[in-house]
Amino acid sequence: MADTTKTKKRRRADPESSNGQPELPFKNRLKPDSVILESLQSLLESTVSASTSSKPLTLADLSLSTTCREVSDLPLSSVQSVIESLVLSLTHSILSGQGFSFNVPSRAATNQLYVPELDRIVLKDKNTLRPFANISSVRKSTITTKILSLVHQLCLKNIHVTKRDLFYTDVKLFQDQTQSDSVLDDVSCMLGCTRSSLNVIAAEKGVVVGRLIFSDNGDMIDCTKMGMGGKAIPPNIDRVGDMQSDALFILLVEKDAAYIRLAEDRFYNRFPCIIVTAKGQPDVATRLFLRKMKMELKLPVLALVDSDPYGLKILSVYGCGSKNMSYDSANLTTPDIKWLGIRPSDLDKYKIPDQCRLPMTEQDIKTGKDLLEEDFVKKNPGWVEELSLMVKTKQKAEIQALSSFGFQYLSEVYLPLKLQQQDWL
């Protein structure tokens, strides 16, 4: 009898909701949605005010001691003209008996520069020669010539192809797509144009859902009517226009699983927002689309990534740019992205069970320590504090760790509570 009494007391101690199910942890701390929406409205107003009161800085506005290189969007006719001028100069060099070589901007790590005033990585102006008459560079020179020839064909025909199409034009020469992709970036940098100006696109990867209407090559797309799968982000951003939205913010999500959960729960209807994901590593089209939304709609961007060094790296690529494409960082970066979660401090703060946390590997710890040395991390004291905690505890967790409290905990409690507390960095 005594054991039964204890059991009953324990059961009464467990808080229950009206339907008899256990209450979700911390749900009782949530204020009415109307209160949370008021704080989000304040965030939106401050973002709009900041974006309209000051003109965005450019490299030309700064007096840097180092010369830097940036590319710009060029029409096909200009790209064609630059290629023809380059080939003409190479022909003169060959006819004069000097052979030929390409003067290629160096995209090595030593030629990158983080500019705090712009909060992004840019490319310095160092070049390297790629001579044809040299055994160490003859193959890469041949690949460069082939890529230039293929891009010139695209200019003449005014068509788009994927990077995969480009690779399959000469598999024996390229051997691996990473080699043709890398030279494609070199060519873009050499010609002084964005990669999208070359009419070479990547396969569709990113998706968007929520409070957004835009035109895609003349067709109007309503992203609230795209189902839980959302709308694939167009690979050629130049056909996107007429963006309209009544959202209060953009929610950038690292993982496809978290995106699906939020889309199925129609999170964007409870808290008006646009949800976007690149399903892991950011691709060029998603980065361009996110920046276009930010600049045209003037919405704050809040990021939801895994609590590990790679989650923060992904966030930094969206915000500050990647070293691989630093030559085009002006077009690919989205300024002032806030780190909403999952953060290392959240693991204890939200009592994430130990069985849902993962031990960091030696490589994870090294990556975390390397990030602590990056200038774009040092600029944000909150990031430094969180990353230091991660390295110290040697624990990481994925967004899905929140599912230990229930599959809808992310949309029903965690994110609303974060938004209510304005808990972002």
Stockholm file with secondary structure:
# STOCKHOLM 1.0

chainA/1-425         MADTTKTKKRRRADPESSNGQPELPFKNRLKPDSVILESLQSLLESTVSASTSSKPLTLADLSLSTTCREVSDLPLSSVQSVIESLVLSLTHSILSGQGFSFNVPSRAATNQLYVPELDRIVLKDKNTLRPFANISSVRKSTITTKILSLVHQLCLKNIHVTKRDLFYTDVKLFQDQTQSDSVLDDVSCMLGCTRSSLNVIAAEKGVVVGRLIFSDNGDMIDCTKMGMGGKAIPPNIDRVGDMQSDALFILLVEKDAAYIRLAEDRFYNRFPCIIVTAKGQPDVATRLFLRKMKMELKLPVLALVDSDPYGLKILSVYGCGSKNMSYDSANLTTPDIKWLGIRPSDLDKYKIPDQCRLPMTEQDIKTGKDLLEEDFVKKNPGWVEELSLMVKTKQKAEIQALSSFGFQYLSEVYLPLKLQQQDWL
#=GR chainA/1-425 SS CHHHHHHHHHHHHSCBCTTSSBCCTTGGGCCCHHHHHHHHHHHHHHHHHHHHHSCCCCGGGSCCSSCEECCBCCCHHHHHHHHHHHHHHHHHHHHTTCCCEEEEECCSGGGEEEETTTTEEEEECCEEEEESSSTTTHHHHHHHHHHHHHHHHHHHHTCCEEHHHHHTTCHHHHCSHHHHHHHHHHHHHHHTBCGGGGTEECCCCCEEEESCEEEETTEEEETTSSTTTCEECCSSGGGEEEEECCCSEEEEESCHHHHHHHHHTTHHHHTTEEEEECSSSCCHHHHHHHHHHHHHHCCCEEEECCBSHHHHHHHHHHHHCCSTTGGGHHHHCCSSEEEEECCHHHHHHTTCCGGGCEECCHHHHHHHHHHHTSHHHHTCHHHHHHHHHHHHHTEEBCGGGGGGGCTTHIIIIIHHHHHHHTCCC
#=GC SS_cons         CHHHHHHHHHHHHSCBCTTSSBCCTTGGGCCCHHHHHHHHHHHHHHHHHHHHHSCCCCGGGSCCSSCEECCBCCCHHHHHHHHHHHHHHHHHHHHTTCCCEEEEECCSGGGEEEETTTTEEEEECCEEEEESSSTTTHHHHHHHHHHHHHHHHHHHHTCCEEHHHHHTTCHHHHCSHHHHHHHHHHHHHHHTBCGGGGTEECCCCCEEEESCEEEETTEEEETTSSTTTCEECCSSGGGEEEEECCCSEEEEESCHHHHHHHHHTTHHHHTTEEEEECSSSCCHHHHHHHHHHHHHHCCCEEEECCBSHHHHHHHHHHHHCCSTTGGGHHHHCCSSEEEEECCHHHHHHTTCCGGGCEECCHHHHHHHHHHHTSHHHHTCHHHHHHHHHHHHHTEEBCGGGGGGGCTTHIIIIIHHHHHHHTCCC
//
